[in-house]
Amino acid sequence: IARITISGFHLPVRRSPHCSIRTIIGPPTMDRPSVSGCLRVCKIHSASPPIQRLEDALASLSSPSETEALEAMDESYYVLYHGAIQSLRRLRQIHIYFDDVEDDLRCDFPDCDAHVAPSIKTAGGLAKRSKVLASLYELTESAQTALREEEQLKTLEAPELCACALHLAVIFSLMALQHDKGTESHTRRRIRHAELLTSRAKLAGFEKDLDHAVTIYKELLALAPRGMQALVPLRRYLESLLNRYDSFRNVGDLDATIILAQPCVDIVARPARDFRVMLCKAFSKRFALCGDPKDLKSTLSAIKNSLLATVWDDEWDRFHRDRLEQARGFLALIFRRLPVTQMEHEQGVTLLEVYRLMLRLPYRMMEVGADLHLGLPGLVPAQGLASEVFEHALLFSSAQIAVEMLEKSRDVFWTQTLRLRSSFDGLPRRLSKRLRLLAPEVEIRIHSMFSDKFLGEDDYQEALDELRTAQGQFHCLAEQARTVKGFERFMMDPELPFSSLAMAAEKGPVVILAVTAILTNVVIIRSPTSGAQHMVLRGMSLKKLGNISNKLADINARSRNGQASDLEPDESSRAGKPSTRGAGSLLDTLWREVVGPVINALGYQKAIGRNRPRIWWCPTGSFMTVPLHAAGEYSSNGDCCSDYVVSSYTRSLRALSQARQSLASIITSEPKALLVAEANAPKLNPLPNVTKEIAEVKSVIPSRSIIPLAGDTGQVIPATAEQGTRIQQVVDVLPQASIVHLACHGTQHGSKDTMNLYASDALQSGFCLRDGDLKILHFLRLGMPKAFFAFLSACESAKGDETQSDESVHMAAAMMFCGFRSVVATMWSMDDLDGPEVAKTIYKELFKGGPFDPDDVPYALDAAVQSLRARKLPPSRWATYIHMGV
């Protein structure tokens, strides 16, 4: 027994007459039929690399016979097999990513510890050996790709082992082909061999394998029957041409692909959709290579008519995510060759037509009634599409069209989730009744999947089956509804005419902001009849705004970690850490480059109190992370935003318009306030001022208007009580409330908080109570018909997930989704000292007597902030507060 090392593993290997052989590998050529002609050998010398070319290594074998070569290859197979198995097991031991790899190995290789290879002298045995090595290569290669940057894995020499396994798999595959020429399995094995060659072509020095793969697929295509049966071999052949183009940039491969794919794109059969993708790919790559305007026109036409056309929707079915990703990828190729700003107007108009079709797809990716945990992750491919569409529409169309397209591309999650609560009026009575009964059932079953009630896998599977049945029934009813005149777009992507969107500016101007790499686009809607005014601000770029956003985030992070050097005594925030200063210069830049020019364009003058008009900011992208309302020159006692206007925010024009619906009946009804406090949430810093804050609010609100919690006697449970405030207490009475005040720690989750990068983790954000978090998911389950105002006196209650900026999934947005028309929330950490003062100021104004005035909340919040500013507190203390809604 000799011990040799492969990829860091010491393996016992049976000594053969060729003791200098470490392993035998290499790319066979199509014109070398003999086994020995296919060999590559590696020397056992430690200084030698594990893979050497035949010309450098054949000298160590003195003309090996067929028997000797087979014996050496047999040895090599076992060395590589056991080495790969041990490599994967070691990966599992040192990285959580491979927790399940042991189960995979048992499933795919059940005898891996005592493996007996199939015969090396039969075609079937050789093919099986090739398949085993190829599977190990794929597993190991995926490990390398996923963990390439992991420091703890750099000691593994997996790339060498991985490549060796693939080389030997190719050799065994070719030998199997030589053994079974003329048999029925020959065609299948030729396809498998071409797949192996395509995989190996990704390795340096083996790019020519693509030529062999193309030759194989071309020969198989020539032998294929005509008609529909030729689609599969044609698809393989075209894929091989595109793969070869990616390596050698031979435009002839693209030309051949286009010629052969074009006749197939109109075939009404699901296999034909691959040809539509390949046609778009070939055109876009040819334009990226040559820059011919005709290719640009052909590319856009192919994307529009072959990939995104509505006529193919049912055929693509569940592949809408792929369609969107592919379309955006093809456009990215175009933009690298020809930036949008350099396009001719006709080209830009065609581009907008493509975008219009793309905007339909997110609504199909997240169907009405979709699982919540799948909805947000499913929309990840659409992120950034809103800003992209808005920018291009402003270049090639009107500001009104740009607003329509922007609105359609945002808040898809909220739009689709909210639709289950539609009235279904206008449909035939029987269909409307069935939908009204089924929609709540679907919603209840969706939310139940997030509960902790399941005791075992059987219970969970039964609930899942019932949900799938209800979802299927709902979609069938939706299809029936679309056959009714006037309901052709029922539950599909909404049509949003500018005239209806502009109603959001009924009470004051709405300002939409979007930043690009070189400038900021602003659209101002002054009133429902004023149209849309487009402004370009060249002082603020994406990089500059990103720096402001990152610095503000850093200030907040340092405050959370207690690293600030200018803290006031006894400060503590409702995120559990002190707050900091340092935002002044950033707010100065926001004023000079963004907010100030907008105020000037509106023609506003300085004023005080209610003489100042209201303004609604509708930010997109990076603008959603900066406090536009707080922009100003505070260090020099210069101008600031609040000198001219009182600011509110809206996540979209639709959201603001919907918040105004049925508002009159709510604000004239008798108010009911739910006051929720938790000063001592487990494992978090105490919040002593929560008790004071609730006392201040109670001193203003009439006692008859306060909703008691379960087990209470009309008084809010003291924050120091042993039992604390619990989730179910709050959930039980929330539907009764028109006002909700939450004073506690808050936590906002995003996709960065999980290794799986599921954006649905944002739905786990919430308010920290004694027995856990009152989450967004809890609010989504509730109907709150009387809801008017919510004060979220907790940290980060309006901080969204930066990777899902188009969806605005945070606690404040969830409250508005549940029906609250007006919300006060925080963009980052708030100080526990400030809660009582801000809350008392707002409620004192709100309960001054008479019916509620929606303007009371934003003006009262502004007054509270002005009071904090007057005490010379740093901006990070008061700029965190924002008002959303009416």
Secondary structure by P-SEA (a helix, b strand, c coil): cbbbbcccbbbbbccccccccccbbbbbccccccccccbbbbbccccccccccccccccccccccaaaaaaaaaaaaaaaaaaaaaaaaaaaaccccccaaaaaaaaaccccccccccccccaaaaaaaaaaaaaaaaaaaaaaaaccccccccccaaaaaaaaaaaaaaaaaaaaaaacccccaaaaaaaaaaaaaaaacccccccaaaaaaaaaaaaaaaaccccccaaaaaaaaaaaaaaaaaccccaaaaaaaaaaaccccccccccaaaaaaaaaaaaaaaaaacccaaaaaaaaaaaaccccccccccccccaaaaaaaaaaaaaaaaaaacccccccaaaaaaaaaaaaaaaacccccccccccccccccccccccaaaaaaaaaaaacccaaaaaaaaaaacaaaaaaaaccccccccccaaaaaaaaaaaaaaaaaaaaaaccccccaaaaaaaaaaaaaaaaaaaaaaaaaaacccccccccbbbbcccccccccccbbbbbbbbcccbbbbbbbccccccbbbbbbccccaaaaaaaaaaaaaaaaaaaacccccccccccccccccccccaaaaaaaaaaccaaaaaaaacccccccccbbbbbbbccccccccccccccccccccccccccbbbbbbccaaaaaaaacaaaaaaacbbbbbbbbbccccccccccaaaaaaaaaaacccccccccccccccccccccccccccaaaaaaccccccbbbbbcbbbbbccccccccccccccccccccccccccaaaaaacccccccbbbcccccccccccccccccccaaaaaaaacccbbbbbcccccccaaaaaaaaaaaaaacccccccaaaaaaaaaaaaaaaaaccccccccccccccc
